[in-house]
């Protein structure tokens, strides 16, 4: 851990400093923080100019989460270990300029990132010496600092360098994908390239340190025919059998056979069967002495094992890449290619649940998150998404139990309060839901998902200004949150700010090309009566998600409106909307809008009997028939023109749009099936099980 510099203090002081530093580290490893802090204080008091003493002193506060105290102590350090911890403390306190200054040189005209070196005045002036932190970890922290300060190019460069130096840093790759690096189309194996980037000498040295202690069995007596004197034989047998290694971890060359008896069997081979007797050649002797490769020092064996781990990481990485590209079906297929023991791990099930959650397959997402809860009930990460999936599945009791379980294992976890907020939201107790969600974001101010769900709850309560503040908070924390951009678009559309809504929805689609966002943009153009552009965006939504009925319904409506404004002498052609509505009529037979659109088309084609039948079917889908439907029925009986705008009241100025994967109040379901809200929020679209679930 430390190396004594013998030119500063007397030998006794060197031994004291080294021993106390070792004890502080031992107490930190044992999680005895008060005792570690006491020893670190005494070490810093005895050696006030020691950089290592101040570093250990500050670290004792860092492990307890006392970042401000650690920051003040670590400001006294001048070497890389202390400055790295100082940067970490500043990062946790959101003081990014000081964090960057602690570990990086100022960016010059070349734009290259250079790490800071030790101060020249500090070299050779300390009692102890700590090893510098791994450069991969320094680049990782620096990349996170650049990410928080919206310098995407520098952040990606640092993340790339960190993975090049240490390909085991999964969180670095995750941050790269969150920044949009998944669009560069490079496979995950480009970053998780296995042991090729780790020298064999380093592999051997790393495993030598973790070798378990060898328990030596008593050696059997030498053969009776041996001509070696007994006292000499006893002296050799009592020689300690230590294993010499170089600094690199490679074993030293074996000692030459004793000149007293060159044919003597090595001690490690006494009692072995006769066929394994070593030959007299040095090569044969070496081969017989170690017939099997040592898994702790053989780089080939270690590299082979690392290749398997890297394959798993690369598979997870490819799936995460496709998740960020909204290619959910491909992500699921990649995850199913994992070995069962890795896919069934809590992390594998969480990622699978996230894929289904983002694809709006909430029942399947809840099943995978439930597996995580059974296998590792102490896991709190992603349990907020689990509670939202339970909200959509209307599992109120499980939401309450989930909040209780999370709080049992971690009373400081804000995910418990999000689960509680979703529970109250499902029970239509909006004020209690807001109180619970506010408590979540107060516990963790940088909790983006908590702010996101809070904004949606405000949106349901028609408090658009508070919702706007919550969504802006999410964008400030994570500019690549497509749901936050979409929420801002909903707020702008509710305020009548169509141009701002178009910008926000375009930004959301740029971050994540979901079919829902293309549909939102189509609604904006439909509000402006630009039906050709609306049809184009609806077609994009249907291409991305051909299984969701509501996107095809929007496309049919836009096509009807486009034909309505078409000027003579061209005869409108309703073949495409009729084809779409015929399919929807079979898939969602209780959706009134489908039959109303058919009635409008039949009316324009002078097929009045079919028009009247379609309107009667539409009226039967309502529990309480609206006045517009009564008026349309009279028009159908009298064979008068039907107005689409009168039938679909407010279709061009719809309410708040539905958010994928967020808690919100469902619309009243028309019997006999439970309805799913259409994206424009105008009229519920009844979707049977298995339909209406977004996919790529």
Beta strands, then each sheet from edge to edge (+ up, - down):
strand 1: 675-676
strand 2: 685-686
sheet 1: 1+ 2-
end
